[in-house]
């Protein structure tokens, strides 16, 4: 079956194709959301602080931009102080699917 058969104008889709599109329209956004949330090299513009080191204004679980984290990390290395540690993270407006499901389940 060629992909062009899906794009014929003014023709009803078969029930199987219709069901396939309905399933894909639900699963594809979930798949994209999961990839963005869980695959670190796709999109994690922030850093979640796990240890503030000697940076005064960093706090545990705080989200900071990567550039800010790298700058403070470099500052602490140059001055010989304790460096902060962090993990890549997404902004709060894009929580991971498991977090959303956990909250949804609690409701």
Secondary structure as the mmCIF struct_conf table of DSSP 4:
data_model
#
loop_
_struct_conf.conf_type_id
_struct_conf.id
_struct_conf.beg_label_comp_id
_struct_conf.beg_label_asym_id
_struct_conf.beg_label_seq_id
_struct_conf.end_label_comp_id
_struct_conf.end_label_asym_id
_struct_conf.end_label_seq_id
HELX_RH_3T_P HELX_RH_3T_P1 UNK A 3 UNK A 7
TURN_TY1_P TURN_TY1_P1 UNK A 9 UNK A 10
HELX_LH_PP_P HELX_LH_PP_P1 UNK A 12 UNK A 14
HELX_RH_AL_P HELX_RH_AL_P1 UNK A 15 UNK A 38
TURN_TY1_P TURN_TY1_P2 UNK A 40 UNK A 42
BEND BEND1 UNK A 43 UNK A 43
STRN STRN1 UNK A 46 UNK A 51
TURN_TY1_P TURN_TY1_P3 UNK A 53 UNK A 54
TURN_TY1_P TURN_TY1_P4 UNK A 56 UNK A 57
TURN_TY1_P TURN_TY1_P5 UNK A 60 UNK A 61
STRN STRN2 UNK A 63 UNK A 65
HELX_RH_AL_P HELX_RH_AL_P2 UNK A 66 UNK A 79
TURN_TY1_P TURN_TY1_P6 UNK A 80 UNK A 80
HELX_LH_PP_P HELX_LH_PP_P2 UNK A 82 UNK A 84
STRN STRN3 UNK A 85 UNK A 89
TURN_TY1_P TURN_TY1_P7 UNK A 92 UNK A 93
BEND BEND2 UNK A 94 UNK A 94
HELX_RH_AL_P HELX_RH_AL_P3 UNK A 97 UNK A 106
#
